[in-house]
Amino acid sequence: MGIRMVDVSRESGACAVVMCDVCGKQIEDAAKGVVYFNFDAQYVTRQTLFAHLGVCDPTNPYDLPEWPASISLNMFLAGLLHNVKFDARKAEKEWSLNELVCRSLT
């Protein structure tokens, strides 16, 4: 599931959200999310799993042996934006904040 475009309503249209792969609900606060990932033999990420931190994620890393590594959702998103050379100032000038933000799904 992870990062998806969802159609919240006809008025606001589609918007990007992060969905929990465990419970299926939206992760509304990046500080309360975690991203698990696993690798192939060449240490290339094969899969990611997004989860609510402390609620849907396993408390014991041995509960989820196929997901040996994790990173906070905050760090994951910051790294993603950096790696795609996202310019927040330019985005704010080009688009209205209302175009980028959508209402909660819950």
BAKE-544763 format. One record per residue: x, y negated, z of N, C-alpha, C, O in turn; residue number from 1. Coordinates in Angstrom, 3 decimals. Each point is the difference from the previous one (the first is absolute). Example, Ala and Ser with C-alpha at 12.3 -4.5 7.8 and 13.67 -1.06 7.14 Angstrom:
2
+----------+----------+----------+----------+----------+----------+----------+----------+----------+----------+----------+----------+-----+
:       nX :       nY :       nZ :      caX :      caY :      caZ :       cX :       cY :       cZ :       oX :       oY :       oZ :  nr :
+----------+----------+----------+----------+----------+----------+----------+----------+----------+----------+----------+----------+-----+
:   13.190 :    5.690 :    7.800 :   -0.890 :   -1.190 :    0.000 :    0.900 :   -1.200 :    0.000 :    1.036 :    0.019 :    0.665 :   1 :
:   -1.386 :   -1.069 :   -1.385 :    0.820 :   -1.190 :    0.060 :   -0.770 :   -1.090 :    0.730 :    0.509 :   -1.108 :    0.169 :   2 :
+----------+----------+----------+----------+----------+----------+----------+----------+----------+----------+----------+----------+-----+
//
This chain:
106
+----------+----------+----------+----------+----------+----------+----------+----------+----------+----------+----------+----------+-----+
:       nX :       nY :       nZ :      caX :      caY :      caZ :       cX :       cY :       cZ :       oX :       oY :       oZ :  nr :
+----------+----------+----------+----------+----------+----------+----------+----------+----------+----------+----------+----------+-----+
:    0.849 :    1.177 :    0.000 :   -0.849 :   -1.177 :    0.000 :    0.890 :   -1.235 :    0.000 :    0.160 :   -0.620 :   -1.051 :   1 :
:    0.427 :    0.235 :    2.181 :    0.972 :   -1.085 :    0.062 :   -0.493 :   -1.333 :   -0.507 :   -1.075 :   -0.455 :    0.389 :   2 :
:    1.852 :   -0.182 :   -1.260 :   -0.342 :   -1.309 :   -0.537 :   -0.953 :    0.209 :   -1.166 :    0.291 :    0.759 :   -0.925 :   3 :
:   -1.431 :   -1.438 :    0.977 :   -1.021 :    0.168 :   -1.042 :   -0.662 :   -1.327 :   -0.324 :    0.057 :   -0.951 :    0.780 :   4 :
:   -0.676 :    0.907 :   -1.930 :   -0.888 :   -1.103 :   -0.352 :   -1.407 :    0.504 :    0.280 :   -0.386 :    1.073 :   -0.463 :   5 :
:   -0.374 :   -1.847 :    1.217 :   -1.368 :    0.395 :    0.313 :   -0.948 :   -1.123 :   -0.373 :    0.368 :   -1.174 :    0.037 :   6 :
:   -1.576 :    1.536 :   -0.391 :   -1.038 :   -0.960 :   -0.326 :   -0.836 :   -0.198 :    1.256 :   -0.841 :    0.833 :    0.338 :   7 :
:    1.083 :   -1.949 :    0.350 :   -0.668 :   -0.253 :    1.275 :   -1.438 :   -0.440 :   -0.218 :   -0.912 :    0.474 :    0.678 :   8 :
:    0.714 :   -1.377 :   -1.619 :   -1.349 :   -0.474 :   -0.318 :    0.023 :   -0.620 :   -1.382 :    1.069 :   -0.277 :   -0.544 :   9 :
:   -2.221 :    0.064 :   -0.016 :   -0.062 :   -0.602 :   -1.331 :    0.498 :   -1.435 :    0.015 :    0.525 :   -0.481 :   -1.003 :  10 :
:   -0.681 :   -0.209 :    2.125 :    0.430 :   -1.388 :    0.094 :    1.519 :   -0.134 :    0.068 :    0.579 :   -0.853 :   -0.673 :  11 :
:    0.069 :    1.692 :    1.483 :    1.442 :   -0.145 :    0.197 :    0.812 :    0.852 :   -0.964 :    1.196 :   -0.239 :   -0.167 :  12 :
:   -1.811 :    1.222 :   -0.467 :    0.718 :    0.840 :   -0.945 :    0.971 :    0.948 :    0.687 :   -0.110 :    0.263 :    1.197 :  13 :
:    1.057 :    0.243 :   -1.967 :    0.965 :    0.967 :    0.521 :    1.139 :   -0.706 :    0.711 :    0.374 :   -1.115 :   -0.361 :  14 :
:    0.174 :    1.769 :    1.372 :    1.139 :   -0.548 :    0.723 :    0.879 :    1.142 :    0.488 :   -0.440 :    1.145 :    0.106 :  15 :
:    1.689 :   -1.481 :    0.186 :    0.969 :    1.005 :    0.445 :   -0.110 :    0.205 :    1.508 :   -0.062 :   -0.964 :    0.763 :  16 :
:    0.038 :    2.217 :   -0.346 :   -0.047 :    0.346 :    1.421 :    0.893 :    1.213 :    0.235 :    0.394 :    0.691 :   -0.940 :  17 :
:   -0.084 :   -0.446 :    2.207 :    0.735 :    1.208 :    0.392 :   -0.979 :    0.888 :    0.754 :   -0.619 :   -0.417 :    0.979 :  18 :
:    0.493 :    1.657 :   -1.459 :   -0.921 :    0.948 :    0.602 :    0.768 :    1.074 :    0.761 :    1.075 :    0.422 :   -0.426 :  19 :
:   -1.620 :    0.009 :    1.535 :    0.596 :    1.065 :    0.806 :   -0.255 :    1.345 :   -0.686 :   -1.140 :    0.334 :   -0.324 :  20 :
:    2.203 :    0.425 :    0.109 :   -0.132 :    1.316 :   -0.619 :   -0.539 :    1.050 :    0.970 :   -0.340 :    1.108 :   -0.415 :  21 :
:    0.261 :   -1.443 :    1.693 :   -0.487 :    0.959 :    0.995 :   -1.497 :   -0.158 :    0.217 :   -0.746 :    0.972 :   -0.113 :  22 :
:    0.294 :   -2.195 :    0.425 :   -1.427 :   -0.213 :    0.293 :   -0.779 :   -0.588 :   -1.169 :   -1.230 :    0.028 :    0.003 :  23 :
:    1.931 :   -0.563 :   -1.005 :   -0.669 :   -0.562 :   -1.163 :   -0.481 :   -1.428 :    0.153 :   -0.630 :   -0.538 :   -0.911 :  24 :
:    0.914 :   -0.095 :    2.057 :   -0.435 :   -1.382 :    0.220 :    1.120 :   -0.974 :   -0.345 :    1.168 :    0.379 :   -0.092 :  25 :
:   -1.543 :   -1.628 :   -0.093 :    0.965 :   -1.049 :   -0.327 :    0.913 :   -0.303 :    1.187 :   -0.461 :   -0.068 :    1.139 :  26 :
:    1.759 :   -0.114 :   -1.408 :    0.932 :   -0.483 :    1.018 :   -0.003 :   -1.512 :   -0.150 :    0.574 :   -0.535 :   -0.949 :  27 :
:   -1.214 :   -0.152 :    1.876 :   -0.218 :   -1.441 :   -0.110 :    1.141 :   -0.834 :    0.560 :    0.121 :   -1.179 :   -0.333 :  28 :
:    0.716 :    1.766 :    1.174 :    1.107 :   -0.722 :    0.630 :    1.286 :    0.786 :   -0.255 :    0.164 :    1.114 :    0.499 :  29 :
:    0.742 :   -1.699 :   -1.276 :    1.243 :    0.707 :   -0.348 :    0.794 :    0.393 :    1.242 :    0.717 :    1.000 :   -0.025 :  30 :
:   -0.830 :   -1.761 :    1.103 :    0.713 :    0.320 :    1.232 :   -0.537 :    1.280 :    0.645 :    0.647 :    0.581 :    0.872 :  31 :
:   -1.818 :   -0.152 :   -1.303 :   -0.616 :    1.203 :    0.560 :   -0.002 :    1.151 :   -1.000 :   -0.837 :    0.900 :    0.074 :  32 :
:    1.799 :   -0.941 :   -1.022 :    0.093 :    1.052 :   -0.997 :    1.393 :    0.595 :   -0.069 :    0.976 :   -0.617 :    0.427 :  33 :
:   -0.895 :    1.816 :   -0.966 :    1.277 :    0.700 :   -0.166 :   -0.033 :    0.728 :   -1.344 :   -1.058 :    0.425 :   -0.465 :  34 :
:    2.237 :   -0.289 :   -0.149 :    0.114 :    0.716 :   -1.263 :    0.965 :    1.169 :    0.203 :    1.158 :   -0.197 :    0.368 :  35 :
:   -1.643 :    1.408 :   -0.611 :    0.838 :    1.189 :    0.052 :    0.399 :    0.354 :   -1.425 :   -0.757 :   -0.251 :   -0.937 :  36 :
:    1.923 :    0.822 :    0.771 :    0.416 :    0.424 :   -1.330 :    0.893 :    1.215 :    0.101 :    0.615 :    0.263 :    1.032 :  37 :
:   -0.558 :    0.480 :   -2.144 :    0.885 :    1.152 :   -0.071 :    0.819 :   -0.082 :   -1.280 :   -0.330 :   -0.759 :   -0.911 :  38 :
:    1.389 :    1.540 :    0.849 :    0.963 :   -0.082 :   -1.091 :    0.151 :    1.342 :   -0.704 :   -0.334 :    1.055 :    0.540 :  39 :
:    0.850 :   -1.133 :   -1.767 :    0.416 :    1.220 :   -0.679 :    1.479 :    0.236 :    0.324 :    0.567 :   -0.702 :    0.837 :  40 :
:    0.050 :    1.671 :   -1.483 :    1.401 :    0.346 :    0.285 :    0.975 :   -1.132 :   -0.312 :    1.092 :   -0.040 :    0.568 :  41 :
:   -1.464 :   -0.881 :   -1.460 :    0.864 :   -1.131 :   -0.355 :   -0.333 :   -1.256 :    0.811 :    0.460 :   -1.092 :   -0.334 :  42 :
:   -1.253 :    1.241 :    1.392 :   -0.425 :   -1.102 :    0.856 :   -0.793 :   -1.059 :   -0.751 :    0.109 :   -1.194 :    0.279 :  43 :
:   -0.901 :    1.646 :   -1.228 :   -0.952 :   -0.873 :   -0.683 :   -1.351 :    0.253 :    0.662 :   -0.402 :    1.149 :    0.179 :  44 :
:   -0.295 :   -2.226 :    0.183 :   -1.293 :    0.154 :    0.666 :   -0.991 :    0.713 :   -0.915 :   -0.201 :   -0.401 :   -1.146 :  45 :
:   -0.411 :    1.457 :    1.662 :   -1.003 :    0.750 :   -0.757 :   -1.405 :   -0.506 :    0.298 :   -0.816 :   -0.157 :   -0.908 :  46 :
:    0.544 :   -0.094 :    2.164 :   -1.352 :   -0.390 :    0.406 :    0.070 :   -0.992 :    1.150 :    0.987 :   -0.053 :    0.734 :  47 :
:   -2.043 :   -0.727 :   -0.589 :   -0.151 :   -0.878 :    1.164 :   -1.351 :    0.275 :    0.635 :   -0.946 :    0.423 :   -0.665 :  48 :
:    0.876 :   -0.672 :    1.955 :   -1.242 :    0.156 :    0.748 :   -0.154 :   -1.249 :    0.856 :    0.875 :   -0.305 :    0.810 :  49 :
:   -1.975 :   -0.420 :   -0.978 :   -0.294 :   -1.202 :    0.776 :   -0.941 :    0.378 :    1.134 :   -0.941 :    0.768 :   -0.200 :  50 :
:    1.194 :   -1.313 :    1.406 :   -0.835 :    0.361 :    1.149 :   -0.102 :   -1.162 :    0.980 :    0.852 :   -0.888 :    0.030 :  51 :
:   -1.915 :    0.914 :    0.771 :   -0.125 :   -0.943 :    1.111 :    0.998 :    0.415 :    1.074 :    0.022 :    1.163 :    0.402 :  52 :
:    0.786 :   -2.078 :    0.061 :    1.025 :    0.277 :    1.003 :   -0.648 :    0.351 :    1.333 :   -0.840 :   -0.744 :    0.506 :  53 :
:    1.232 :    1.875 :    0.055 :   -0.469 :    0.400 :    1.318 :   -1.397 :    0.577 :    0.035 :   -0.392 :    0.592 :    1.005 :  54 :
:   -0.369 :   -0.749 :   -2.072 :   -1.363 :    0.521 :   -0.046 :   -0.053 :    1.222 :   -0.913 :   -0.466 :    1.065 :    0.403 :  55 :
:    0.935 :   -1.224 :   -1.605 :   -0.052 :    1.067 :   -0.992 :    1.346 :    0.658 :   -0.241 :    0.064 :    1.087 :   -0.573 :  56 :
:    1.023 :   -1.739 :    1.006 :    1.310 :    0.596 :   -0.228 :    0.292 :    1.023 :    1.094 :   -0.506 :   -0.134 :    1.114 :  57 :
:    1.301 :    1.136 :   -1.406 :    0.315 :    0.994 :    1.030 :    0.894 :   -0.603 :    1.075 :    0.940 :   -0.732 :   -0.310 :  58 :
:   -1.227 :    1.035 :    1.561 :    0.819 :   -0.511 :    1.099 :    1.299 :    0.782 :    0.113 :    0.991 :   -0.518 :    0.515 :  59 :
:   -0.984 :    1.738 :   -0.982 :    1.182 :    0.854 :    0.041 :    0.456 :    0.225 :   -1.442 :   -0.769 :    0.535 :   -0.799 :  60 :
:    1.999 :   -0.926 :    0.439 :    0.433 :    0.154 :   -1.387 :   -0.057 :    1.439 :   -0.499 :   -0.045 :    0.233 :   -1.208 :  61 :
:    0.045 :    0.739 :    2.128 :   -0.084 :    1.392 :   -0.413 :   -1.420 :    0.392 :   -0.414 :   -0.213 :    1.071 :   -0.568 :  62 :
:   -0.762 :   -1.952 :    0.857 :   -1.373 :    0.259 :   -0.437 :   -0.124 :   -0.091 :   -1.520 :   -0.923 :    0.566 :   -0.586 :  63 :
:    1.849 :   -1.277 :   -0.047 :   -0.079 :   -0.242 :   -1.433 :    1.371 :    0.256 :   -0.631 :    0.628 :   -0.935 :   -0.495 :  64 :
:   -0.154 :    2.183 :    0.504 :    1.375 :    0.277 :   -0.440 :    0.265 :   -0.346 :   -1.461 :    1.149 :   -0.238 :   -0.370 :  65 :
:   -2.187 :    0.203 :   -0.472 :    0.238 :   -0.320 :   -1.403 :    0.208 :   -1.504 :   -0.226 :    0.296 :   -0.419 :   -1.119 :  66 :
:   -0.448 :   -0.391 :    2.166 :    0.199 :   -1.447 :   -0.080 :    1.114 :   -0.388 :    0.966 :   -0.288 :   -0.510 :    1.082 :  67 :
:    1.569 :    0.739 :   -1.443 :    1.098 :   -0.170 :    0.943 :    0.422 :   -1.443 :    0.281 :    0.756 :   -0.242 :    0.940 :  68 :
:   -1.225 :   -0.711 :   -1.731 :    0.451 :   -1.377 :    0.192 :   -1.198 :   -0.944 :    0.035 :   -1.053 :    0.291 :   -0.567 :  69 :
:    1.231 :   -1.424 :    1.240 :   -1.078 :   -0.983 :    0.066 :    0.576 :   -1.406 :    0.113 :    1.161 :   -0.192 :    0.361 :  70 :
:   -2.009 :   -0.787 :   -0.682 :    0.358 :   -1.409 :    0.104 :   -1.280 :   -0.756 :    0.345 :   -1.090 :    0.407 :   -0.403 :  71 :
:    1.217 :   -1.498 :    1.141 :   -1.201 :   -0.767 :    0.319 :   -0.584 :   -0.561 :   -1.295 :    0.731 :   -0.267 :   -0.954 :  72 :
:   -2.028 :    0.093 :    0.926 :   -0.650 :   -0.561 :   -1.183 :    0.507 :   -1.416 :   -0.275 :    0.154 :   -0.387 :   -1.158 :  73 :
:    0.107 :   -0.391 :    2.217 :    0.573 :   -1.351 :   -0.173 :    1.308 :    0.056 :   -0.787 :    0.186 :   -0.751 :   -0.957 :  74 :
:    0.713 :    1.638 :    1.360 :    1.304 :    0.104 :   -0.675 :   -0.161 :    0.524 :   -1.426 :    0.680 :   -0.467 :   -0.914 :  75 :
:   -1.570 :    1.425 :    0.724 :   -0.247 :    0.549 :   -1.333 :   -0.474 :   -1.095 :   -0.954 :    0.519 :   -0.127 :   -1.109 :  76 :
:   -1.505 :   -0.665 :    1.541 :   -0.542 :   -1.061 :   -0.857 :    1.033 :   -1.095 :   -0.263 :    0.104 :   -0.499 :   -1.121 :  77 :
:    0.662 :    0.124 :    2.152 :    1.041 :   -1.014 :   -0.180 :    1.043 :    0.485 :   -1.006 :    0.424 :   -0.763 :   -0.868 :  78 :
:   -0.013 :    2.013 :    0.979 :    0.960 :    0.562 :   -0.939 :   -0.564 :    0.078 :   -1.408 :    0.698 :   -0.296 :   -0.970 :  79 :
:   -1.955 :    0.692 :    0.854 :   -0.643 :    0.086 :   -1.308 :   -0.047 :   -1.368 :   -0.671 :    0.352 :   -0.129 :   -1.173 :  80 :
:   -0.783 :   -0.889 :    1.906 :   -0.077 :   -1.352 :   -0.569 :    1.379 :   -0.508 :   -0.406 :    0.144 :   -0.644 :   -1.039 :  81 :
:    0.863 :    0.930 :    1.849 :    1.367 :   -0.401 :   -0.338 :    0.489 :    0.714 :   -1.266 :    0.596 :   -0.619 :   -0.880 :  82 :
:   -0.851 :    1.902 :    0.804 :    0.507 :    0.802 :   -1.112 :   -0.670 :   -0.293 :   -1.340 :    0.548 :    0.324 :   -1.053 :  83 :
:   -1.728 :   -0.932 :    1.091 :   -0.661 :   -0.397 :   -1.255 :    0.141 :   -1.502 :   -0.239 :   -0.656 :   -0.573 :   -0.870 :  84 :
:    1.539 :   -0.055 :    1.672 :    0.290 :   -1.436 :   -0.144 :   -1.265 :   -0.854 :    0.085 :   -0.188 :   -0.930 :   -0.784 :  85 :
:   -0.674 :    1.258 :    1.743 :   -1.230 :   -0.752 :    0.209 :    0.320 :   -1.372 :    0.578 :    0.727 :   -0.104 :    0.988 :  86 :
:   -1.258 :   -0.932 :   -1.589 :    0.219 :   -1.377 :    0.433 :   -1.304 :   -0.527 :    0.604 :   -0.911 :   -0.400 :   -0.725 :  87 :
:    0.833 :    0.405 :    2.048 :   -1.228 :   -0.411 :    0.678 :   -0.358 :   -1.455 :   -0.292 :   -1.177 :   -0.319 :   -0.168 :  88 :
:    2.157 :   -0.556 :    0.105 :   -0.286 :   -1.412 :   -0.282 :   -0.606 :   -0.177 :   -1.381 :   -0.949 :   -0.763 :   -0.176 :  89 :
:    1.493 :    1.464 :   -0.794 :   -0.525 :   -0.082 :   -1.358 :   -1.427 :    0.553 :   -0.055 :   -0.868 :   -0.566 :   -0.665 :  90 :
:    0.638 :    1.662 :    1.361 :   -1.333 :    0.603 :    0.024 :   -1.021 :   -0.951 :    0.607 :   -1.118 :   -0.117 :   -0.502 :  91 :
:    1.497 :   -0.564 :    1.583 :   -0.913 :   -0.953 :    0.639 :   -0.356 :   -1.151 :   -0.929 :   -1.116 :   -0.516 :    0.048 :  92 :
:    2.065 :    0.107 :   -0.897 :   -0.260 :   -1.091 :   -0.943 :   -0.879 :    0.454 :   -1.160 :   -0.843 :   -0.760 :   -0.476 :  93 :
:    1.035 :    1.991 :    0.023 :   -0.704 :    0.488 :   -1.180 :   -1.404 :    0.528 :    0.290 :   -0.887 :   -0.115 :   -0.846 :  94 :
:    0.676 :    0.686 :    2.017 :   -1.290 :    0.615 :    0.307 :   -0.581 :   -0.579 :    1.277 :    0.721 :   -0.378 :    0.924 :  95 :
:   -2.019 :    0.322 :   -0.900 :   -0.705 :   -0.385 :    1.211 :    0.120 :    1.147 :    1.004 :   -0.026 :    1.171 :   -0.379 :  96 :
:    0.154 :   -1.511 :    1.646 :    0.068 :    1.036 :    1.029 :   -1.251 :    0.869 :   -0.041 :    0.064 :    1.196 :    0.284 :  97 :
:   -1.204 :   -1.792 :   -0.636 :   -1.242 :    0.768 :   -0.092 :    0.061 :    1.084 :   -1.072 :   -0.693 :    1.013 :    0.102 :  98 :
:    1.522 :   -1.220 :   -1.133 :    0.137 :    1.010 :   -1.044 :    0.809 :    1.198 :    0.477 :   -0.165 :    1.103 :   -0.520 :  99 :
:    1.043 :   -1.308 :    1.510 :    0.895 :    1.050 :    0.467 :   -0.531 :    0.759 :    1.197 :    0.397 :    1.140 :    0.243 : 100 :
:   -1.296 :   -1.765 :    0.510 :   -0.486 :    0.583 :    1.252 :   -1.407 :    0.529 :   -0.199 :   -0.824 :   -0.637 :   -0.657 : 101 :
:    0.550 :    1.801 :    1.224 :   -1.353 :    0.533 :   -0.078 :   -0.494 :    0.318 :    1.408 :    0.776 :    0.088 :    0.951 : 102 :
:   -2.058 :    0.077 :   -0.856 :   -0.590 :    0.327 :    1.298 :    0.362 :    1.420 :    0.412 :    0.345 :    0.844 :   -0.827 : 103 :
:   -0.433 :   -0.614 :    2.111 :    0.258 :    1.324 :    0.557 :   -0.989 :    1.009 :   -0.557 :   -1.140 :   -0.342 :   -0.314 : 104 :
:    1.585 :    1.590 :    0.193 :   -0.883 :    1.069 :   -0.458 :   -0.794 :    0.613 :    1.142 :   -0.938 :    0.764 :   -0.230 : 105 :
:    1.314 :   -1.101 :    1.467 :   -0.679 :    0.632 :    1.139 :   -1.112 :   -0.864 :    0.517 :   -0.680 :    0.374 :    0.955 : 106 :
+----------+----------+----------+----------+----------+----------+----------+----------+----------+----------+----------+----------+-----+
//
